[in-house]
Amino acid sequence: MTDVLEFDNTIGVDVKGDLWSCIEIPASAEFFGTKKTVRVDATVDDVVLSNVGAMVTGRGGHMVSLSAKVRKSLGKDLGDAVHVTIVRR
């Protein structure tokens, strides 16, 4: 089993009808081996996020939140595409 997951996705996860500034991690329950919150290191485009929580989506997957500061660093917002690398801690 690999400890690194790399994928492209868009910013924005629907959580109970609200669009959150998060990135959904595909096949995350299988990757992490759990449906609970886990700690990860993430790289979004060229912005490094160390030791962040991959929160549960409520649909059996996980997501990483992007603060306004991170989105500004990326120059991106809801609906924009990003390249993500997730490393299990």
PLY file of the C-alpha trace (Angstrom):
ply
format ascii 1.0
element vertex 89
property float x
property float y
property float z
element edge 88
property int vertex1
property int vertex2
end_header
0.00 0.00 0.00
1.34 3.42 -0.95
1.62 6.33 1.49
1.25 9.00 -1.21
-1.89 9.91 -3.16
-1.72 12.35 -6.08
-4.76 13.73 -7.93
-6.40 16.74 -9.60
-9.65 18.16 -8.25
-11.57 21.41 -7.91
-11.90 23.52 -4.80
-15.35 23.13 -3.27
-17.13 20.33 -1.41
-20.89 20.24 -0.92
-21.58 19.67 2.79
-25.30 19.49 3.56
-26.14 22.02 0.85
-23.30 24.46 1.60
-20.20 24.71 -0.59
-17.11 24.56 1.62
-13.64 25.73 0.50
-12.21 22.23 0.73
-10.73 19.66 -1.62
-12.26 16.20 -1.63
-9.75 13.32 -1.56
-10.85 10.55 -3.97
-11.00 6.98 -2.63
-9.80 8.33 0.72
-11.46 5.75 3.00
-9.60 3.00 1.16
-6.34 5.01 1.11
-6.43 5.81 4.84
-8.12 2.58 5.93
-10.61 4.52 8.04
-13.63 6.80 7.74
-12.44 8.94 10.68
-10.44 12.19 10.57
-6.72 11.63 9.92
-3.61 13.87 9.89
-1.86 14.41 6.56
0.73 16.55 4.82
-0.75 18.05 1.67
0.68 19.99 -1.24
-1.87 21.96 -3.24
-0.27 23.17 -6.46
2.92 24.60 -4.90
1.55 25.43 -1.42
2.59 23.03 1.35
0.14 22.31 4.19
1.89 20.42 7.00
0.09 18.24 9.53
-3.47 19.20 8.58
-6.65 17.27 9.31
-8.35 15.37 6.52
-11.92 15.72 7.78
-14.77 13.36 6.97
-17.21 14.54 4.30
-20.27 12.81 5.70
-20.40 10.61 2.58
-17.65 8.19 3.57
-14.73 10.22 2.23
-12.31 12.88 3.42
-11.55 16.51 2.56
-8.83 19.05 3.32
-9.90 22.62 4.12
-8.26 25.57 2.36
-8.25 28.79 4.38
-8.68 32.18 2.74
-4.92 32.75 3.22
-4.08 29.50 1.40
-6.52 30.27 -1.43
-4.95 33.73 -1.79
-1.46 32.14 -1.94
-2.75 29.83 -4.67
-4.52 32.65 -6.49
-7.54 30.36 -6.65
-11.01 30.04 -5.15
-14.14 27.86 -5.25
-14.50 26.01 -8.55
-10.83 26.33 -9.55
-8.77 23.24 -10.42
-5.74 22.27 -8.33
-3.16 19.48 -8.28
-2.92 17.79 -4.89
-0.43 15.44 -3.23
-1.47 13.82 0.05
1.06 12.08 2.30
-0.16 9.98 5.20
1.42 11.00 8.54
0 1
1 2
2 3
3 4
4 5
5 6
6 7
7 8
8 9
9 10
10 11
11 12
12 13
13 14
14 15
15 16
16 17
17 18
18 19
19 20
20 21
21 22
22 23
23 24
24 25
25 26
26 27
27 28
28 29
29 30
30 31
31 32
32 33
33 34
34 35
35 36
36 37
37 38
38 39
39 40
40 41
41 42
42 43
43 44
44 45
45 46
46 47
47 48
48 49
49 50
50 51
51 52
52 53
53 54
54 55
55 56
56 57
57 58
58 59
59 60
60 61
61 62
62 63
63 64
64 65
65 66
66 67
67 68
68 69
69 70
70 71
71 72
72 73
73 74
74 75
75 76
76 77
77 78
78 79
79 80
80 81
81 82
82 83
83 84
84 85
85 86
86 87
87 88
